[in-house]
Amino acid sequence: MATPVINVVERTNLASQIYEHLREQLMSATFQPGQRLKIRDLAKTMGTSETPVREALIQLVRDRALEMKEGYFI
């Protein structure tokens, strides 16, 4: 029996969607410079678990859109 791959694909896709959403919010100045972004709060607002939000934030840090200092900052 084949291992279901759908869960991994869906999670990756969800992280990508959250990444795009957060990037758009950053570009439209929805967040204030220096504002701390909490994974738990973002996940609750987006109605998802913390894992895809964390993955999206990590990608934004890699893209240098956010700075990580004991949390995620703009």
Number of C-alpha atoms within 10 A of each C-alpha: 3 4 5 8 8 9 9 10 11 12 15 16 13 18 22 17 15 22 21 14 14 19 17 12 12 17 11 9 11 10 15 10 11 11 10 17 16 15 20 15 12 17 17 12 9 13 9 15 14 18 16 22 26 20 19 24 27 18 16 21 16 12 10 11 15 21 18 16 8 7 11 19 19 18
